[in-house]
Amino acid sequence: MAHTPAARAPGSPRRGLAAALGGWSARHRMIAIGAWLLFVVAATVLGGAVGRAGLPNYRQGAGDSARAEQILAQAHIGQPATELVLVHSTTTVTTASPVFRHAVDRALAGINGTGLARQLQNPYTSHLLSADGRDALIRFNLADGSDSRVGTVLAAVARAQAGSPGIRMTETGDASANRALNDTIGASFSRAEWTAVPLAIGILLAVFGALMAAVLPVVLALTAFIGSVGLADLLSHLVGMNDYANSVMLLMGLAVGVDYSLFYLSRERQERAAGRDRASALRVAAATSGRSVLISGLIVMTGLVGMLLSGMATFESLGLAAMVVVFVAMLGSVTVLPAVLSLLGDRVELGRIPLPGRRRRAAGAAGGPAGRGGVWDFMLRQVLARPVVFAVASAAIMLGLAAPALGMHTQTLSLGQLLPWNSAQASASRQIAAAFPGGPAPAEIVIKSRDIQAPQMRQAIASFETAARRAGALHQPVQLTVYRAANVAEISAPGDGSGAASVAALTTLRQRLIPQTLGRVPGTQALTDGQLAASLDYNAALRSAAIRAFAFVMAAAFVLMLVSLGSVVIAATCVLLDLLSVGAAYGVMTAVFQHGWGAALVGTHAVGAVESWIPLFLFVVLFGLSMDYHVFVVSRIREAHDRGMATAQAVSHGIRSTAGVVTSAAAIMIAVFAVFGTLSMQDFKQLGVGLAAAILLDATLIRVVLLPSAMALLGDRNWYLPRWLAWMPGVSHRSTRLPAPVGLPSPEPSQAWPTHAGARG
């Protein structure tokens, strides 16, 4: 029998925002759909017209190295791209042989013949011969490091190798590795799009058994992503955008966009299956799942604010990009989706595909008895029968997975580490590091003075070079470049490795040698730069930023869960469970990418570290996404409890009634994240594996074992709310004018229900 919505009586609760938005959209469906399409087209056209403003290098770093980059940028001094060519003997020929020397001369002539090389160094006169006599290193700069220019040099090196049998020549460096990086990012981004979208549609097809219902959430998520890219282009002119912004928006847009639509569409179909008419089913879905979508989106965006508070431009841009796509996906789910469902009506079932067991699963999802008997139902019965055993065991497993994170080492990975392990540039970087342990990247000191040509300044530079060489902080050859018009000088030298000796050398430069020489000239800034300095500065700034972001995200998540679910205990429980998820994700990343345990399973090798920006980004995103599930599941538990069920019954009903949709939503998220985990870029791979592992654990071990066992042990204490918090907006489902969900009792109209159920003060 269809339920008809009752008119709101005087003094009864007002409809929520989600219900109001869904109702308006369903009544004005053509306006809602047209407005959505207009927004997507307008954002795309305007964004494409203005283009995207990137972040300058100095804004992506921190500390002295970033200030050094800023001095060079403000003086309009272009940083030349440093290139390295490793000449390696594959036979018994050594560097002392005329054959080897002839091969080096051929390479030098070829590189010089392009007219693009600057400061070309002959390894025989620059002391760049390996100790075992099998390798020589050619070092030079490219004034123009564009892809086409470096391609000319790569071709010249290839021709030199072709004329030198028994000699292998491999080139790497800023320009060549950056070219390979851009090519890899483009290919990875395309692969992610073409793999993740069909996967999501396939999972939704298995869930709904109808092509239209499966395609609808994906189309909505993709249009949200497209519109968000246009908005990000516009916003980039205010804050600048990181190169990975589009990848982050695709990752987040597909994950949350499909999930939000799935929540909404699943509830609407459950209500229709229960016999309600189209309008009533949409109304219930808007007030329940729509409300959960709004709360979840708000929690995710609030968590991302933690990235804006980091004070680091890279996180600010990535956080803003992610917030934009989450907001747009959330808005689309509660506005255009109800309009489309209202327009389609029963045609949402077009393209039905008969799948085994679908009717049983559908009934179970709607709350009927046919839902019993599955794997999750069996597990849940065992958990609720022995909550102490399962709580202790599952917590021990999560803590065990998190244990490797105690030794997590983060660093800014070099281009050679970021690129695929078997790529030419990555192989060359490893070979150079092995043959020349000092490291290929130059150590740099940038000097800004009132008068760079003053005798006192020139004497200070000479004293610094002498002291640095004696202390072993800089290695030959040391190059000094003076930019007279800008009163800037730059000292560059090889030997910027990443080991303890290199860190000690950098510390000596910063704390002793620079202050004692260059620092004594009034009005002079002398700042260290280079890959090692940038990595150390970035990590130091990141530690400070992480403390602020972690504290804010946890506090914000607690407050939002408290307000939305009306319980101090549940809010605290959800935060603790999220910390376990994040800790386990950190542990998995550390084990795989730092120690190499199981690295072959994801197609990689241990690089000895986790990329610096990933732990903070992953923490913020996971906290939001995990809260997404908690809001959806615990809201249904709260709904059942508020309508009269005991806590244990409510937990059982809430988890059973959400099992299908949450499992499907998690499967989609895991699939999207796993696609990124299969990409060849090391940072994409780390991010994808970490997110996929966390969501897998969150949707299985935590949702089916830890959450119900914890709530069963806490009993009525779950609903505790102190009296002094009684002013909070009501969240109880008892006072709603909505029809009771399937399988739950309806409250009598005359009953007086408290705003918050459970113990108080």
N, C-alpha and C positions, 0 to 999 in steps of 0.2 A: 504494500500500500504506500502510495507516495505521500510524503509529508509536505504540508504547506507551511510556509513561514508565517509565524504569528506576528501581528502588528506589535510594535514596541509600545509597551504600556508606559504611562507616565512614571518617571522615576526609575525605570529599568535601565540597565547599562547601555551606553551608547555603543554603536558598532565600532569595531577596531578599524585602523587605517587600512589594513590588508583587505578586509571585507568591503570597505567603502570603495577602494580602488577597483577590486574585482567586480563589484556590482555595477559601478559606473561603466567600466569597460565592456561588460556583457550587454548593457543596455545601449551603448554607443559604439558598437563593435567596429563599424566602418571608420569612424573617426579615430578610434584607438589604433587600428591597423595602419591607416593612412599616416597618422602622426609618427608611428614607429618607422615606417619606410622613409618618410621625409627626413626624419632625424638621421638615419643611417646614410642616406644619399648626401644630405647637406654636410654632415661631419666628414665624409670621405672626400667630397669635392673641395671643401674649404681647407681641410688638412693637406690634401695633395697640392693645392694652390700655393700655400705658404711654405710647404716643405717642413723638414724636421731639423731643429737645431740640436746638435750634439753637445756633449760635455768636453771642454778642453782638457788636455791631459792633466794640468795642474789641479783641476777641480776633482779629478777622480782619485787623487792621492791624498796624502796627509803629511804633516810635519815638515822637517827641513827639505826633504826631497820635493814636496809639492811647492814649497816657496821658491826653491831653485828653478823649477819648471816655470813658475809664474814670472820670475825675473826675466827669463829668456823669452817668454811669450810677450810680455809687455814691451820688451826691447825689439820685438819683431825679428827675433833670431830664430830661424828655422833649425830644428834639430836634424842633423844629417842622419840618414839610416845607416847603421853600421852593418856591414856584410862580412862574412867569413867563408873562405873556401878551404876545405880540408883536402890536401893532396896526400893520398895514402897508397903505399906500395902493397900490391896483392901478391908479389913474388918475393924473391930474396934480395931484390934491389933495395939499397938504402939511400938515405938523403945525401950521402957522400958520393954516390955514383953520378957520373955525367948524364946517364939516362934519366935519372930522377930529376936532376937539375934542369935538363932540357925540357922536361914536362912542366916544371914550375915556370920556366921562362915562357913556354908556350901559353900557359894560363895567364901569366902577367900581361903578355902582349895582347891576348884576346880581350882581357878586361879593360886594359888601357885603350884599346882600339875602339871601344864603344863610345869613348868621350864622356862617359857618365861618372867615372870613378874619381874620387878625390882622396888625397893622402894615401895612395896605394903603397902598401908596405911589402917589400921583398922579404920573405921569411929568413933568407940567409944573412941579411944585414940587420934584421929586427929581432934576432934571437928567438924566432918562432919555429924551432925545430924540436921534435919530440925527443925524449931521452933515449928511446929505443931505436931511433934512427929510421923509423918507418913512416913518419908523418911530418908534413910541413903545413903551416897555417898562413894563408894569405888574408890580410886584413885591409879593408878600405871602406870609405864612406860613399854614400850616394846622396848627392844634393837633392835629387828628386827621386823619392822612393815609391812612385806610383807603380801600379801593377804592370803597365805597359813598359815602363822604363826598366824595372827589375827583370822583366821577361827577356829584354835584350841582353842583359848581362848573363842570365841563366843560360841562354842559347850560346853565348860566347864560351862559357865554361864547358858546356856539353861538347862543343866542337873541339876544344882543347883536349878533352878526355878522349874523344874519338881518335885523335892522332897520337895518343900515348898508350900503347898496349901495356898491360900489366900495372897500370896506374888508375886508381879510382879517384874522381874529384866530385865532392858534394858540397853544395853551397847552402848556407843558412844565414839568418840574421834578421834584423828588424824588417826590412822590406820584403824579402823572399818568404819569411815565415808569416808575415802579415797577409801577404797575397794568398798563401795556402790557407790561412785562418779564414779569410773572407770567403774563399771558395768552399771551404768545409762548412762554414755557418750557413751559407746559402743552400748547399745541398742538404744539410741536416734539417733546416727549417722546412724545406719542401718535403722531405721524407716524413717529418713529423706530421705535417698536414695530411698527406696522402695515406698515412698509416693510422693515425689516431681517429680520424673521422669515420672510416669504414668500421673500425673496431667498435666505436661507440654505437653506431647504427646497428651492428650485429648484436651487441648486448641488449639494446633496447628492443630489438625485434624478438629476441628470446623472452624478454620480460612481458611485452604487450601482445606479441603474436599478431601484430597488424603493422603493415608497412607505414601507413600514415602516422600512427601513434609513435612509431620508432623514429621517423625522419623529423617530426615536428620539433622535439627538443634540440636536436643537432642544428637544424636550420636557425632556430632562435639563438642558440649559442654562437653560431658563426656570424650571424648578423650583428650580434652584440659585440663580438670581437672586431668586426670590420668597422663599426661605428666608433669603437673605443680607440682604434688606431688613428682615425681622423682626429679625435679629441686630443690624443696624446701629441699629435703633430702640432696642434694649436698651443697646447700647454708647454711644449718644449721651448717656445720662444720666451717663456717666463722663467723656467727652471733648468732647461737643458735635459736631454734624454740620453741615457746609457745605450750603448749599442745593442744590449740584450733585451731592451724594453719589449720589442715585438714578440720575442720568444717567451718572455714571462707572461705577456698578455694572452698569447695562444694557450699556454699551459693552464693559466688560471681561468681563462674564458671558457675553454672546453670543459674543464673540471667542474666549476661551480655552475656554469650556465646550463649544462645538461642535467646536473643534479637537481638544481632548483626546479626546472621544468618537470623532471621526473617526479619529485615530491608532489607537486601540484596536480599533475595529470593522473598519478596513481590514486590520490585521494578522490578525485572527481570520478574516476572509473569505479572505485570501490563503492561510492555512494550510488552510482547508477546501477551497479550490480545488486545493490540492496533494495532496489525498487523505487528510488526517488526520481522525480522528473529532472529534466536538464537544468532548470533554473535553481531548484533546491540543491542539487548536487554541486553546482558551481558555487553556490552560496556557502555551503559547508566547507568546500575545498578552500575558498578564499579566506574564511575565518579561521581555519585550522592550519592547513599546510601553507597558505599564503602568509599567515602570521609567523610561522616558523621560518619561512624564507626571509621575511623582513628582519627577524631577530638574528638569523644566521648571517645574513649579509652585513648587518650592522656590526656584529661581533667580528667578522672577518676584516671589515674595513677599519674598525677600531684597533684591531691588532696590528694592521699595516701602518697605523699612525706611529707605532713604535719605530718604524724605519725612518719616518720623517723626523723623529726626535734624535736620530743618531748623530746629526751634525755632519754627516758625510754625504757628499753629493751623489755618489753612486747609489747608495741606499735610498736617498730621497727620491731620485728619479725612478728607480725600480718600484719603490713603495707607491709612488703616485700613479705609475702605470698600472700596477695591480689593483689599486683602489678604483681607478676609473673603470676597468673592465668588470670588476665585481659589482660596482654600483649599477652599471648599465645592464648587466645580466640579471641582477635582482629586480631592477625596475621593469625590464621586459617580462620577467616571470609573473609579476603581479598585475601587469596592465595588458600587454598585447596577448599574452597566452590565454587569459579568460575570454578575450574578444574572439580569438581564433577558435577556441573550443565552443563558444556560443554559436559562431558562424557555421562550424562544421557539424555540430550535433552528433548524430550517430555515424556520420561519415568519417569520424576519426578512426573508425574500425575498418576503413577501406584497406584492401590488400591483406585480408586475414590469412594467416598461415597456420594450419592445424599443427600444434606441437604436443607431444606426449605429456600428460600430466598437467596441462595448462589449467584445466577447470579446477582441479584440486588445489593448485597453487593460488588461483584467483580467489577461490572461496576462503582459503586460509588467510590471504592478504586482507580480505574484507572482514575478518574476525570470526568466520564460521568454523565449525568443528572440523571441516575437511582439511584445515591447515595443519592438523596435528599429524605426527608420525614422521616428520622430516628429521634431517640430521640436527638442525638447530634446535628443534623441539626436544629431541632426545638429550642433547647437551644441556639445555636449559633445565630440564627436569632433574638431571643429575646435580647440576650446580645448586639449585634451590634446595635440594635434599641434603647436601653437604657443603654449605657455604664457607665454612672455616677452611676445610681442606682445599677447595678450589681457589679461594682467595689467596691463601698462602702460596700454593703451587704456582698460580699464574703470576703473582707478584715476583716470585723468585725467578721465573723464566724471563720476565721483562727486565729485571735488574741484571740478570746474567747477560742478556743481549746488550745492555747499556754499558757493561763493565769496560769494554775496550775504549770507550770514549774518555776514560780517565787519563789515557795517554795520547789523546788526540793532538796532533801537530798541524797547525795551519800555516800556510804561506801563500804568497802570490805566485802562482805557477807561471813558469816561463812559457813562451810561445811553443818551445820544443816539447814541454810537458803537456800543454793543452791540446796539441795536435794529435791525431791518431798515432799509436805506437809505431806502426810500420810505415809511416809517411817519410819521405826523403828528408824533410827538415828535422823531424824528431830524431831520426836515425843519425843525422849529421850532428845534432846537438849532443847526443850521447857519446858519439865517437870523439868529438872535440873535448868534451869534459873528461873523457878517459885519457886522451893523449896529452891534454894540457890542463892539469888539475886546477890551475889558477882561475879558470873560467873564461869564457869568451866575451862576456858582457863587460864593457868598460866601467871603471869607477870614475866618477866625475866630481869635480869641485867647481861650483859656480860662484864667481866673485863679482860683487857690485860695489863700486867705489865712487867717491866724489870725483876723483881724477885717476883713472886707471893707469895713466902714463906718468904719474908723479914719481919722483925718485924713491920716495919712501915706500910707495906701493910696489914698485918694481923690485926693490930690495926685499920686501916682505915675501913676494912670490918666490924669489930665488931661494930665500931661507927656508920657506915651506917645502919646496921641492927637495932640497938637500936633506932636511930633517925627515921627510916622509920616506925617502929612499933608504936612508940609514936605518930607520925603524922597521923597514920592511912593510910599511903600510901601502906603498905604491911600488909598482914594478915597471921596469923598462919595457917599451919606450914610453916616456911621458911626453904628452903633447900639450902645448900651451897655445890657445887661440885667443887673441885680443880683439874686441870689438870697440874701437876707439869712440865712435859716435855715441854709443850707448853707455860708455864707461863700464863695460862688462868684460870679464875674462873667464875662460873656461879651461880647466886642466883635466885632461883625460888620460887614463892609463889602464892597461890590462890588469887582471888579477882580482876582479870582483866576483869571487866564488860565493858559496852559500854555507860553507862549513864553519866550524868554531874559529879557525884561524882567520878567516875573512871577517867574521863578526868582531873578533878582537882587534883586527886592523882598523875597521871602521870606527870602533869605539875610541881607539887611540887617536885617529884623525879628529874626531868630533870633540873629545874631552881634553886633549892635550896639545896636539900639533897645531891645529887651526887657531885656538885661542892664543897660543904662545907666539905665533908669527903673523898671520893675516889678521887675526882679531885685535892686534895692537894698533892697527892703523885706524884713526878716528873716522867715523862715517862709513865703515866698510862692513858689508855682509859677506860672509863666506859660508856656503852651505853645501853639504854633500848630497850627491844624487847618484843615480845608477840603480840597477835592478835590486841589489841587496839592500841599499839604503831605503828604497821605495817600499820594499816588502816589510822591513822592520818597522818603518814609520807607520805603514798602513795597519799592521797588526797591533801596534801600540794604541793607535787611535780606535781601532776596532774593539779592543778590550773595554775601553771607556764607554764607547757607544753601546756595546752589548749590555753592559750593566744597566744603563738607562732604559734601553729598549726592553730587556727582560722584565725589569721591575714594572714598567708601565703596562706591558702586555698582560702580565699575570694579574695585576691589580684591576685593569679594565675588564678582563675576562671574568674575574670574580664578581665585580659589580654588575655587569650585564647579565650574567647568569642568575645572580641574586634577584635582580629586578624582574627578569623574565619568568623565573620559575618559583620565586617567592620562598626560597629556603636557603639559609646560611650553610647548612650541611651539604646539600646537593651542590651548591656553587663551589664549596671547598673540595668536595669529592671530584668534581669534573676537572678542576684545575690540577689536582694531584695526578689524575689519570692522564691528563694531557702531558704533564711533565714526564711521566713514564714513557709515553709514545715518542716524545722528542728524544729522550735519553736513549731509547732503543734504536732510533734512526741514526743518532750520532755514533752509537756503537757499531752498527752495521757499516756505515761509511768508513769509519776508522779501520775496521777489520779488513774490508775489501780493498780500499784505495791506498791506505797507508801501509798495512802489513801484507796485502796481497792474498788474504785468505778467500778463496773462491773467486778471485778476480777473473779467471778464465771463463767463468759462467756468464759474466756480463761483457765478455770480449775486450778485456783490458789487462794491463799490468799494474803492479803497485808503483805509484809515483812518489811514495814516501810522505805524502802530506794530503790534507784536504784543502781545497781552494779557500782562501781567506774569507771571501764574502758569503760563502754558502751556509755556514752554521747559523749566522744571524738571520739570514733570509729564510732558511728552512724553519727556524724556531717560530718566527712570526707567522709564516704561512700555515704551518702545521697546527699552531694553537687555534687559528681561526677555523681551519677545516675540521679539526677534531671537535671543536665546539659545535660545528654544524651538525654532526651526528648526535651529540649529546642533547642539543635543543630538540631535534626531531624525535628522538627516542624518549627522552625524559618528559617531554611535553605530553606524549601519549600516556606515559605512566601516571603523570600528574592528573591528566584528564580522567583516567579510570579511577584514581584514588578520590578525586573530588566528587565523583558521582557515586561513591559509596563502597568501593572495593577496599578490602584490607590491603596493606602494603605489599605483602607477598603476592597476592592475586593481581594487584595492579602492575607489579613488576613483570609477572608472567604475561599478562595480557598486553602490556605496552611493548615488550620486546617481540612477542609473537606477531602482533599486528603490524609491526614495522619491519619484521625480518626480511620480507621480500623486497621492499623498496630500498631499504638501507643496504642490503647485500648487493642489489643491482647498482645503486649509486656508487658504492665502494668499488665494485668491479669496473665501472666506467672510469673512476678516478685512477685506480691502479693501472688500468690499460693505458690511459693517457700518459701517466707518469712513467710507466715502463717503456713506452715508446721513446721518451727522452733518455731513458737509461740505456737504450740500445744505440743511441747516436754516437758518432765517433769522437766528438769533442769531449774532452775530459771533464770540464765543469758541467756540461749538460748531463753527462753520464752520472756524475756524483749527485747532482740535484735530483735527477729522475729516480735513481736507486734509493736515495734517502727518503724521498716523498712516498714512493711506492711501498717501501718496507713499512713505513709508519702507518699509512692508511690500511695496509693489509692487517697489521697487528691491531690497529684501532677498531676495525670493523669485525674482527674475529675474536681474538683473545680478550680484548678489553670489553667490547660490547656484549659478548655472549657469556663471558666468564667473570671478569673482574667487576664490572658494573653491577650485574644482578646479585653477585655474591655479597658485594659491599652493601648494597641497598637492603638485601635480606637480613644481613647482620645488624644493620642500623635500625631496622624496623620503623616505628613511628617517629624516631628521632630524625629521619630523613626530612621531615616537614617542619623542622624547628625554625621559628622566626621570632626574634626578640620583640617585645612589646614596643620598644622605641623605634622599630622599623615598620610599625603598622600603618604609617602614612603612605607607604609605597602603593602605586596603582595596583588594583586587583588583578590577579592572574587566574583566579579559580574558574573552572569550566562549569561549576554548578549554577552560577548565576546567569549563564548565557541563555539567550532565547533560541539558540540553535536546537534542532532535533538532536536527540541523543545519538551518538555514534553507534554503529551496529555492535550488538553484544553488551552494551552498557545500559544501566537503568537511567530513566529520565527522572529528574527531581520533580517533586510536586510543586505546582505554582505557588502554593501557600507557604512553602517551607522558607524559613529565613536562613540563608547560608552565610557563614563568615567569609570575609574577603580572602583570607588565607587559611587553608586547613592545616591542622597539625598543632603541635605544642607551641606555646608562646611564653617568652620571658620566664 
